Amino acid sequence: MKQMTASHSPIGDAAVDGLLGGVVAGGAMAAYLVVVNLIAGEGIAVLARFDPDGASPFLGTLLHLAVSGVYGAMFGIAWKYVRRLNVPAVFVGLGYGIALSILAEGVLLPSRRSPLAEISLIHFGLAHVIYGLVLGWRVRQNSKP
């Protein structure tokens, strides 16, 4: 009798690695924003800005982690091909995080009147730098040659 084995898709594996890395990186990004806002006296209320209604820090956190995972999955797939260029993953992740920040600030947030636009540009940008660096590091740790 032939034993069944699980087949793995290299692109699927890369997407899952990126998704998991994206959730971890999104957590690091959120932690940075919470710390900065605790110092400023706002606290975890900043997480409510990730809720389209701007009302719930819990829902905002869940949505942020979900979006972070999706962007991470896209990065994981891209990394599968980009890593052949022998550029460190953290640098590629850094560029990716900066690109996401520019896309969000320049296109997505203004067109949707998102509560995220209330986050200062410098902290929004630094949060995306942290996201990109952590994402690159995590995906590199998990990726298969």
C-alpha positions in Angstrom: 0.0 0.0 0.0 1.3 3.4 -1.0 1.8 5.8 1.9 0.4 9.3 1.4 2.7 12.2 2.1 2.0 15.9 2.4 3.2 17.8 -0.6 4.6 21.2 0.0 4.5 24.1 -2.5 7.6 26.2 -2.4 5.5 29.3 -3.0 3.0 28.2 -0.4 5.8 27.6 2.2 7.2 31.1 1.4 3.8 32.7 1.8 3.2 31.0 5.2 6.7 32.0 6.3 5.9 35.5 5.3 2.5 35.5 6.9 3.9 34.3 10.2 6.7 36.8 10.0 4.2 39.5 9.1 2.2 38.8 12.3 5.3 39.0 14.4 6.5 42.2 12.7 3.0 43.7 13.0 3.1 42.9 16.8 6.5 44.7 17.0 5.1 47.7 15.1 2.0 47.9 17.4 4.2 47.6 20.5 6.3 50.5 19.3 3.2 52.6 18.7 1.8 51.7 22.1 5.0 52.6 23.9 5.3 55.9 22.1 1.7 56.7 22.9 2.0 55.6 26.5 4.8 58.1 26.9 2.6 60.8 25.2 -0.3 59.9 27.6 -2.6 58.2 25.1 -1.7 54.6 25.8 -3.3 51.7 23.9 -6.0 53.9 22.4 -3.7 54.3 19.4 -4.6 50.7 18.5 -8.2 51.8 17.9 -7.0 53.8 14.9 -6.5 50.5 13.1 -10.2 49.9 13.5 -11.9 51.7 10.5 -14.4 53.2 12.9 -11.6 54.2 15.3 -13.6 52.8 18.2 -12.1 49.5 19.4 -8.4 48.9 20.4 -9.1 45.1 20.4 -10.7 45.1 16.9 -8.0 47.5 15.7 -5.2 45.1 16.9 -6.8 42.1 15.3 -7.2 44.0 12.0 -3.7 45.3 12.1 -2.3 41.8 12.7 -4.4 40.4 9.9 -3.2 43.1 7.4 0.4 42.6 8.7 0.1 38.9 7.9 -1.2 39.5 4.4 1.6 42.0 3.6 4.0 39.5 5.2 2.8 36.7 2.9 3.4 38.9 -0.1 6.8 39.7 1.2 7.5 36.0 1.8 6.7 35.2 -1.8 8.8 38.1 -3.1 11.7 37.1 -0.8 11.7 33.6 -2.4 12.9 35.2 -5.6 14.8 38.3 -4.4 17.1 36.3 -2.0 19.0 35.1 -5.0 20.4 38.6 -5.3 22.4 38.0 -2.1 21.0 41.2 -0.4 20.4 40.7 3.4 16.8 40.1 4.2 16.6 42.8 6.8 17.6 45.4 4.1 15.0 44.1 1.7 12.5 44.1 4.6 13.5 47.7 5.5 12.8 48.8 1.9 9.5 47.0 1.9 8.4 48.6 5.2 9.4 52.1 3.9 7.5 51.4 0.7 4.4 50.3 2.6 4.6 53.5 4.7 4.9 55.7 1.6 2.0 53.8 -0.1 -0.2 54.2 3.0 0.6 57.9 3.7 0.5 58.9 0.1 -2.4 56.9 -1.4 -4.4 54.7 1.0 -5.0 56.9 4.1 -5.8 60.2 2.4 -8.4 58.5 0.1 -10.2 56.7 2.9 -10.0 59.3 5.7 -8.6 56.7 8.0 -8.1 57.3 11.7 -4.5 56.0 11.1 -3.8 59.4 9.5 -3.9 60.8 13.0 -0.6 59.1 13.9 2.3 61.4 13.5 4.2 60.9 10.2 7.5 60.3 12.0 6.0 57.6 14.3 4.0 56.0 11.5 7.2 55.9 9.4 9.4 54.5 12.2 6.7 51.9 13.0 6.9 50.7 9.3 10.7 50.6 9.5 10.4 48.4 12.6 7.8 46.2 10.7 10.1 45.8 7.7 13.2 45.0 9.7 11.5 42.4 11.9 9.7 41.0 8.8 13.0 40.6 6.9 14.7 39.0 9.9 11.8 36.6 10.6 11.4 35.5 7.0 15.1 34.9 6.7 15.1 32.8 9.8 12.3 30.6 8.5 13.0 30.5 4.7 14.4 27.3 3.2 17.2 27.5 0.7 
